[in-house]
Amino acid sequence: MRPARLTSPLTTPTGLRTAGGADPVVLVAHGSRDPRAAEATRALGRAVSAARPGTPVWTSWLDHTEPGPTEVLRGLAVAGHRRAVLVPLLLTAAYHHRVDIPAAVAAAAQAGPPLAVRVTDVLGPADGTVDHALLTGLRRRLGESCTGRFDALVLAAAGTRDAGARGSVGLVADALGAEFGVPCRVSYASAAPPATGVAVARLRTVGARRVAVAGYFLAPGLFHDAVAEAARAAGAVAVADPLTDAPELVELVLRRVDERSGRCDERSARRVSASAV
């Protein structure tokens, strides 16, 4: 993760430098060298802001793109805010959620005025539940990419070595398959088998004639490009685009913002307030 830099006070999307109104929302994406990924995150931020007038919405990245979450949180504290809600734009609760985001929040507490930060759940399954908005967003993207019927699905994800995170991807695949009434298998672009081309080929081997691929990605980039190329080479009839700023994803982000329960969130707010004083 990129080291944090403390900069001058940040301005909100409406140009104000002082606190007031709703608590600001800080969206934190993984980050990518591919500029399309950062633009997709900004588009999601604009959509969230439009859906929640009066709430300052910030976009930040853990790597490759500025600003980082620590910089944004410090700027908000200097601008006079006392609370903020941080939403991890992540589809699994793996290393970045467990390590990088808490480290960024802790770094923001090391200097400047106190700021209570409530960190929400990731956008993927929380407590073993797949949010309906996530499924509806995946359905939307599949419908945009596949005009005909399909008899099997592959849910293509970026990949992780974390077994619990892979389990959550499997929950989404099971739920998506149930939505369409077809078998749905998981694949990964990196870190874990099977690769997307392998998953498509296996389904075709056991009799599936039209296999579609749902992209379990928030933004375009090299991983999604590789998934699409491998899927088509293996005979997939369609590959869905990433979720980007789909209305259902905006709905899910705002639901996370509005959730007030959760022991992890409460601990984060207490810890940051206490350590920043």
C-alpha positions as CSV (number, residue, x, y, z in Angstrom):
1,M,0.0,0.0,0.0
2,R,1.3,3.5,-0.9
3,P,2.5,5.6,2.1
4,A,0.1,8.3,3.1
5,R,0.8,12.0,2.4
6,L,-0.7,14.8,4.4
7,T,-1.8,17.6,2.1
8,S,-3.6,20.9,2.4
9,P,-7.3,20.8,3.4
10,L,-9.4,19.2,0.7
11,T,-12.5,20.7,-0.9
12,T,-15.7,18.8,-1.1
13,P,-17.4,18.1,-4.4
14,T,-19.5,21.2,-3.9
15,G,-16.4,23.4,-3.3
16,L,-16.9,23.9,0.5
17,R,-13.9,23.8,2.8
18,T,-15.7,23.5,6.1
19,A,-17.8,20.8,7.6
20,G,-21.6,20.8,7.6
21,G,-24.5,18.6,6.8
22,A,-24.3,14.9,6.3
23,D,-21.2,12.9,7.2
24,P,-18.8,12.6,4.2
25,V,-18.6,9.2,2.5
26,V,-15.2,8.0,1.4
27,L,-15.1,5.2,-1.2
28,V,-11.9,3.2,-1.3
29,A,-11.1,1.1,-4.3
30,H,-8.2,-1.3,-4.8
31,G,-6.4,0.7,-7.5
32,S,-5.0,-0.3,-10.8
33,R,-2.3,0.8,-13.3
34,D,-5.1,0.8,-15.9
35,P,-6.6,4.3,-16.1
36,R,-10.0,2.8,-17.0
37,A,-10.3,1.4,-13.5
38,A,-9.8,4.8,-11.8
39,E,-12.4,6.4,-14.2
40,A,-14.9,3.7,-13.4
41,T,-14.4,4.4,-9.6
42,R,-14.9,8.2,-10.2
43,A,-18.1,7.4,-12.2
44,L,-19.4,5.4,-9.3
45,G,-18.6,8.2,-6.9
46,R,-20.5,10.7,-9.1
47,A,-23.4,8.3,-9.2
48,V,-23.5,7.9,-5.5
49,S,-23.2,11.7,-5.0
50,A,-26.1,12.3,-7.4
51,A,-28.2,9.7,-5.6
52,R,-27.5,11.3,-2.2
53,P,-27.7,15.1,-2.6
54,G,-26.0,17.0,0.2
55,T,-23.6,14.2,1.1
56,P,-20.0,14.8,0.2
57,V,-18.6,11.7,-1.6
58,W,-14.9,11.1,-2.1
59,T,-13.1,8.5,-4.1
60,S,-9.8,7.1,-3.1
61,W,-7.5,4.2,-3.9
62,L,-5.2,1.9,-2.0
63,D,-2.6,1.8,-4.7
64,H,-1.6,3.2,-8.1
65,T,-4.0,6.3,-8.1
66,E,-4.2,9.4,-5.9
67,P,-5.5,10.3,-3.4
68,G,-5.2,7.5,-0.9
69,P,-7.8,7.0,1.9
70,T,-5.4,8.3,4.6
71,E,-5.0,11.6,2.7
72,V,-8.7,12.0,2.2
73,L,-9.5,11.3,5.9
74,R,-6.9,13.7,7.1
75,G,-8.1,16.4,4.8
76,L,-11.7,15.9,6.0
77,A,-10.6,16.2,9.7
78,V,-8.7,19.4,8.9
79,A,-11.7,20.8,7.1
80,G,-13.7,20.4,10.3
81,H,-15.5,17.1,9.9
82,R,-15.7,14.9,13.0
83,R,-17.2,11.8,11.5
84,A,-16.9,9.9,8.2
85,V,-18.1,6.7,6.6
86,L,-15.6,4.6,4.7
87,V,-17.0,2.1,2.1
88,P,-14.5,-0.5,0.8
89,L,-15.2,-1.0,-2.9
90,L,-14.2,-4.6,-2.6
91,L,-16.1,-7.7,-3.5
92,T,-14.4,-10.0,-0.9
93,A,-13.3,-9.4,2.6
94,A,-9.7,-10.5,2.0
95,Y,-6.3,-8.9,2.7
96,H,-7.1,-5.4,1.6
97,H,-10.1,-5.3,3.9
98,R,-8.4,-6.9,6.8
99,V,-5.1,-5.2,6.6
100,D,-4.7,-2.3,4.2
101,I,-7.9,-0.4,5.0
102,P,-7.4,-0.5,8.9
103,A,-3.8,0.6,8.3
104,A,-5.0,3.6,6.3
105,V,-7.5,4.6,8.9
106,A,-5.0,4.2,11.7
107,A,-2.5,6.3,9.8
108,A,-5.1,9.1,9.4
109,A,-5.5,9.1,13.2
110,Q,-1.8,9.8,13.9
111,A,-2.0,13.5,13.1
112,G,-4.5,16.3,13.0
113,P,-7.9,16.7,14.6
114,P,-9.9,13.7,15.7
115,L,-12.1,11.9,13.1
116,A,-14.4,9.0,13.9
117,V,-14.4,6.7,10.9
118,R,-17.0,4.0,10.5
119,V,-15.8,1.3,8.1
120,T,-18.6,-0.6,6.4
121,D,-18.8,-4.1,5.1
122,V,-17.4,-4.8,1.7
123,L,-19.9,-5.0,-1.2
124,G,-19.7,-8.8,-1.5
125,P,-21.5,-11.1,0.8
126,A,-21.6,-9.9,4.4
127,D,-22.4,-12.4,7.1
128,G,-23.0,-15.1,4.5
129,T,-25.7,-13.1,2.7
130,V,-25.6,-12.1,-1.0
131,D,-27.2,-8.7,-1.4
132,H,-30.1,-8.7,-3.9
133,A,-28.7,-5.5,-5.4
134,L,-25.4,-7.2,-6.2
135,L,-27.2,-10.0,-8.0
136,T,-29.5,-7.6,-9.9
137,G,-26.4,-5.7,-11.0
138,L,-24.8,-8.8,-12.3
139,R,-28.0,-9.7,-14.1
140,R,-28.1,-6.3,-15.7
141,R,-24.6,-6.7,-17.1
142,L,-25.3,-10.2,-18.3
143,G,-28.5,-9.0,-20.1
144,E,-26.5,-6.2,-21.8
145,S,-23.9,-8.6,-23.1
146,C,-26.0,-11.7,-24.0
147,T,-29.1,-11.3,-26.1
148,G,-29.8,-15.0,-26.4
149,R,-30.4,-17.7,-23.8
150,F,-27.6,-19.6,-22.1
151,D,-27.6,-23.0,-20.3
152,A,-24.6,-22.5,-18.0
153,L,-22.7,-19.6,-16.3
154,V,-19.2,-18.9,-15.1
155,L,-18.7,-16.2,-12.5
156,A,-15.2,-14.8,-13.2
157,A,-13.5,-13.1,-10.3
158,A,-10.1,-11.5,-9.9
159,G,-8.8,-14.2,-7.6
160,T,-7.5,-14.5,-4.0
161,R,-5.6,-17.0,-1.9
162,D,-7.9,-16.3,1.0
163,A,-10.2,-19.4,1.4
164,G,-12.9,-17.4,3.1
165,A,-13.0,-14.9,0.3
166,R,-13.2,-17.6,-2.3
167,G,-16.1,-19.1,-0.3
168,S,-17.9,-15.8,-0.6
169,V,-17.4,-15.8,-4.4
170,G,-18.9,-19.3,-4.4
171,L,-22.0,-17.9,-2.5
172,V,-22.5,-15.4,-5.3
173,A,-22.1,-18.0,-8.0
174,D,-24.7,-20.3,-6.3
175,A,-27.1,-17.4,-5.9
176,L,-26.6,-16.2,-9.5
177,G,-27.1,-19.7,-10.9
178,A,-30.3,-20.0,-8.8
179,E,-31.5,-16.7,-10.3
180,F,-31.2,-18.0,-13.8
181,G,-31.9,-21.7,-13.1
182,V,-28.6,-22.9,-14.6
183,P,-25.4,-24.2,-13.2
184,C,-22.9,-21.5,-12.3
185,R,-19.2,-22.2,-11.7
186,V,-16.5,-19.9,-10.3
187,S,-13.3,-19.0,-12.0
188,Y,-10.4,-16.7,-11.2
189,A,-8.1,-14.5,-13.2
190,S,-5.2,-15.1,-10.8
191,A,-4.1,-16.6,-7.5
192,A,-6.5,-19.6,-7.6
193,P,-7.9,-22.2,-10.0
194,P,-9.7,-22.7,-12.2
195,A,-9.0,-20.2,-14.9
196,T,-12.0,-18.8,-16.8
197,G,-11.2,-20.7,-20.0
198,V,-10.9,-23.9,-18.1
199,A,-14.2,-23.4,-16.3
200,V,-16.0,-22.6,-19.6
201,A,-14.4,-25.7,-21.3
202,R,-15.5,-28.0,-18.4
203,L,-19.1,-26.9,-18.7
204,R,-19.1,-27.4,-22.4
205,T,-17.5,-30.9,-21.9
206,V,-20.4,-32.0,-19.7
207,G,-23.0,-30.8,-22.2
208,A,-23.5,-27.0,-21.9
209,R,-23.9,-25.6,-25.4
210,R,-24.2,-21.9,-24.5
211,V,-22.0,-20.7,-21.7
212,A,-22.0,-17.1,-20.6
213,V,-19.5,-15.4,-18.3
214,A,-20.5,-12.9,-15.6
215,G,-17.7,-10.5,-14.6
216,Y,-17.3,-10.3,-10.9
217,F,-15.4,-7.1,-11.2
218,L,-16.1,-3.5,-10.2
219,A,-14.0,-1.9,-12.9
220,P,-12.4,-2.7,-16.2
221,G,-8.7,-3.5,-16.3
222,L,-6.2,-6.1,-17.3
223,F,-7.8,-8.9,-15.3
224,H,-11.2,-8.5,-16.9
225,D,-9.5,-8.2,-20.4
226,A,-7.7,-11.5,-19.8
227,V,-10.9,-13.2,-18.6
228,A,-12.9,-12.0,-21.6
229,E,-10.2,-13.2,-24.0
230,A,-9.9,-16.6,-22.4
231,A,-13.6,-17.1,-22.1
232,R,-14.2,-16.4,-25.8
233,A,-11.3,-18.6,-26.8
234,A,-12.9,-21.4,-24.9
235,G,-16.3,-20.9,-26.6
236,A,-18.3,-18.6,-24.3
237,V,-21.2,-16.9,-26.1
238,A,-20.9,-13.7,-24.0
239,V,-18.8,-12.0,-21.4
240,A,-20.4,-9.4,-19.2
241,D,-18.8,-6.0,-18.5
242,P,-17.8,-5.0,-14.9
243,L,-20.4,-3.5,-12.6
244,T,-18.8,0.0,-12.7
245,D,-21.6,2.5,-11.9
246,A,-24.6,0.3,-12.4
247,P,-27.7,1.7,-10.5
248,E,-27.8,-1.5,-8.4
249,L,-24.2,-1.0,-7.3
250,V,-25.1,2.6,-6.2
251,E,-28.0,1.2,-4.2
252,L,-25.7,-1.3,-2.5
253,V,-23.1,1.4,-1.7
254,L,-25.8,3.6,-0.1
255,R,-27.1,0.6,1.8
256,R,-23.7,0.0,3.3
257,V,-23.5,3.7,4.2
258,D,-26.9,3.5,6.0
259,E,-26.1,0.4,8.0
260,R,-25.6,1.4,11.6
261,S,-24.9,-2.0,13.2
262,G,-21.8,-4.1,13.2
263,R,-19.2,-4.6,15.9
264,C,-16.3,-3.9,13.5
265,D,-17.7,-0.5,12.5
266,E,-18.2,0.5,16.1
267,R,-14.7,-0.5,17.2
268,S,-13.2,1.4,14.3
269,A,-15.0,4.6,15.2
270,R,-14.0,4.3,18.9
271,R,-10.4,3.4,18.2
272,V,-9.8,6.2,15.7
273,S,-11.5,8.9,17.9
274,A,-9.4,7.9,20.9
275,S,-6.1,7.6,19.1
276,A,-6.5,10.9,17.3
277,V,-7.1,13.0,20.5
